[in-house]
């Protein structure tokens, strides 16, 4: 694997990010690593960055595929408690957070570059939204997927109400979203919440392999044009997520 790190320069669009790290494990494959030293929990800075980064990636001609992962032994441990307290106490913070949550979902969906998520450890909140909305989601056997909204007195939000029923069916989606039970990696693969499951020491290599294959496929402009032609995708009333995924990848297969 090529461990070349992203060279920060005056025109580097990724230099502004504080909670996301960037490197290139293969040519044209950009790896985005959530990192804040606190199990990659989404504080206010990371929450905003997870909504913004997909637009930068979408417009970057050097990127043909993306990997999203977390630093260390966690993917993302969910919302930072300090951020949650400010959301409760401050109206402006609450409105900004709601807009960012919408941006996270829609900007992942609308990104024309195929996204691979590599999930180990806890996966909760905004990080989980990106991880499950990715085109290919890869988890370790011991990964712990938890939506968590209802335990905080909130309706299952962000990606959950939109995509969980499409991935695993309404009955399983209701069970895990209402009870907030953790879903381990092997079971997540079995019921269809994620694409595949592997051993922990295989995760990074598998993600790079899949992303490399995607990057070697049709050029990004072709993929982007045809993905956009199938949307509606970001508006659930106009086109289901499942239909969008099937249509966009069918178009990608055409030369």
N, C-alpha and C positions, 0 to 999 in steps of 0.2 A: 504494500500500500504506500502511496506517495503521501507523506505527511507535510507537504508544503503548506505553510500557513499563509493566510491572506496578507498581502503586503499593503500596509496602510500608507496611502499617498494623498496628495491634495485633492484628487478626483475620486477618492474612494467613498462610494455612497454608503458603505457599511461602517465607517469610522464613528458615526454619531451614536451608535448603539452601545449602551453601557451594560446591559444584562444578557446580551446575546453575543456569542463568539462565532467567528467564521473561519473556516479553512477549506481546502480543496483536496479531498482524498483521492480524486481522480480528475482528469481533464473534464471540464464542463460540469462537474458535480460539486455543488456548493453544500457544505455541511454547516448547519446552524445549530449551535449548542446553547441551550438555556443554562445560565450559570449565575448564581448570586451568593453561594456559600451557605445557603439556608435551605438545603434540599430543593433548590430551584423553585421555591414558592414564588408565586406571582405577586410582587409588590406593585405599587403604582407605576413605577418605571417599566418593569417588565410587561405589565398588562398593556400599557400603551404601545410598547415596542412589538409585541406579538400581533397587534392589529396593523401596524405600519409596515413591517418588514416585507410582507408578501407583495406589496406594490413595488417596492424597490427591486425585489427578485423578478417580478413579472416583466419589468422594463429593462432588465440587465441582459444584454445580448451575449454575455460570456457564460450564462447559466443555461444548461439544458435539463438539469434535474436537481432536486433538492433533497437533502436528508435533514430531518429535525430530530434532535435527541437532547438528553440532559446530561450535565456534567456529573461525574461520580456515580453513586449508586442509586440515584433517583432521576426519574424523568421530570416530574414537577409535583410538588407536594400540595398544590392548590393555592388558594388565595392567602396572602399575607394577612395576619390578624390585625396589624396596624391599619392596613388598607381597609379592611372590613369595618373597623370602628369608625374610620372617617366617612365611609359610605353611609353608615347609619346616622352619624351626627351632622353631616354637612351636605346640604342639598346640591351644591355645585359639583362636589366630588361624586355624588350618586349619579347625577345626569351624565357626567363625563365617563364614568365607569360603564354605564349602560351603552353609551355610544361606542366605546372601545370594544365592548363585548360583541356588539353587532358587527363592528369592523373585523374582528378576529374571524368570525364565521364567514362573512361574505367575501373577505379578501382572500382567505384560503380557497374557497370555492372558485372564485374568479381568477385565481392565479393560473396562467397558461402553462406553467412549468410543472411537470409531474412531481409529486411530493411523496417521499417515503419517510415514515416515522419509525424510529428505533426506540422502543420503550422498555425500560427496566425499572424495577422498584416501584414506588408509588406514582400513580398518574391520576391527577385530580385537577379540576377547575379548568382555567384557560389553557394550560398546557395540554390537558386531556382533550379539549375541544379541537386543538390543532392536530393532535395525534390521531384521533378517530376520523377526522375529516380528510386526512391524507389519503392519497390514491392507493397506496400500499402501506399497511400498518403491520409492523413486526414487533412481537413482544417476546420477552423471556418467559420461561415456565413459572417463575416466581414473581412476575410483574403483578402489581395490585391496582386494578382499575376501580375507581370509586367516583360516582358523580357527586354525592354529598350535599346537594342543594337543600333537600327537604329536611335534613338534620339541622340546618340553619334557619328553618322556617321559611324557605324560599321555594317557589315552584322550580322544577327541573328546567334549567334554562340554557343559554348559550346554544351549543350544538345539540343538546340531549333530546329535547322533544322533537327536533327535526329528524335526526339521523338514527337514533337507537332503534325505533320501531322498524325502520327500513333494513337495518343490519341484522337484527336478531328476532324480529317479530314483536307484536304488541304485548303478548303475555310476558315474555322475558323482560322486555323493556320496562313495563310497569313494575315488575318485581324488583329489579335492581334500582330503578329510579325512585320508587316510593320508599323502599326500605334502606337504601344506601348501603346494601351489603357489598363487600369487596368482591370483585370478580378476578380470579387468578388467571394467569396467562393461558394455561392449557384449556380451561373452560371457556375463556373468551374466544379462542380459536374454534372450539367445538361448536359453539352456538352462533358463530359468524360475526361477532363484534369486531374481530381483527382478521387480517389476511393470513397470517402464519405465526407459528410459535417455534422458538428454538432455545437451545441452551444459552446461558448468560455469556459464556466465552465465545459464542458464535455470532452474537447479535451484531456487533459493529461490522464484521466482515460481510455478513449476509446483507445488511443494509447497503453497504458500498457496492456489492455485487448487483443487487437489484437496481439501484440508482444508476450504476454504470450501464446496464443493459437499456434502461430507459433513455439515458443520455445519448446512446448510440443509435436510437431509433429515428423517426422522422424529425426534421429540424423544428425548433421551437416555434418559429413564426407560423408554420403549417399547423402545428398543434394548437397554437393560440387562436388562429382564425377559426378553426373548426370547433374548438371548445366554445368560443363565444357564440358561434352560430347555433349551438344547441341550448343556449341559456335563454331567459327564463330560469336557469338552474338556481339562482340565488333567491328567487321568490317562490316559496313553497306552494303558493296558490296557482302558479303558472306551470310549474314543472317539478316533478319529484326529484329528490337527490338521486335516487336509484336510477331513474331514467337518464338523468344527466351523466352519471358515471358510465352507464352502459353505452350511451350514444357517443360520448366524447372519446372513450377508448376504442370503440369500433372505428371511429374516424382515424384515430392515430395509427391503426393497423394498416390503413390503406396507403399505398405508395403513390 
